[in-house]
Amino acid sequence: MNDTLADLTARLAVLEAERAVRRTMMRYMALCDVPSGGRPYETLAGLFSEDAIWQGVGPEYAQKFGALTGREAIIAMLARYLPPTPHFSVNTHFMASETIDVDATATHATGRWIMLQASGYQAGGAELVSARLDVDFVPATDGRRWLIRHFRTQRLFDAPWQVHPSTPSP
């Protein structure tokens, strides 16, 4: 009986970790959307570990972004693209092909997604960008949230996109 209870407890911890990882990643994307889909009290900084790494990989993103280490450096880079900085007029992220793996001790997780980003720029023009995301997570000290430890993004393709202002329904 004790082995069964221990097994169920371990399996539950993995499922809860998977849910928390997904929640962290979706909060990150919502906060990167323009206008922001985050809640007023949420911040990007609260989603990263102190020693986090944010890294562009592949021929396009390695050169464009390189690798940033530390929460402050990552947030400073992201701030160059988000309001009040006039970069995007609209920016929306769509996530697909999710795979989340949590180790048996629920102390490390890796998530993989294919992302589609629809962006309109303040300077004009718009594009669709697809990227592969590989992200490592660690549990926060509160034991309920998970934090981004190593974020890797690799551009897969881009295509032009037309932004149309919304029109009121009749």
Phi, psi and omega in degrees: 000317181296324178294320179295315179296318179296320178296315179296320179297317179295318179295321177296319179299321178293316179296318178294323178295317179300316179297318181293322177298312179300317180297316178300315182294320180289326175295319177303310181296319179298321180287340176270350177287153176231118357291157186298137175264009180274168176273154186305327183276350182277143175226152176298323182302325181289357181258355184245146171288159181304322185260023184300156175236133174241120191225131169272132179236163182087170187300325182274312187278334177298318180285318183291316186251329186064212178232129178249137181241132179100140183306314183297318180295321180294313181295322177298319178294313181297326180297336178292344184248350188245155178305144013275001176296129183278080179249298180264140167270329174210145179204118183226135180251137175238133184246140180212174175053047184286136169222124177236126177243125178246132179293162187299334180269000181054045177242357179205142177218152175231132177242146177228134180219158164254127184248140169243125182244122177257114186234132169247140187252144178303324181282357181108158180085165180204157178206158169257133179234133174248139180219151172266128179248128173237118189228129174263143182231152172228152179290144174286164181296338179285350176078355181253322181266159172239146184245150176286125179256319180214112182255120178240131179232133179230121180293131178260315177196167172219156181210149177295156182214145179255123176267123177248131176297144180290143178247143180296145176286146179290000000 
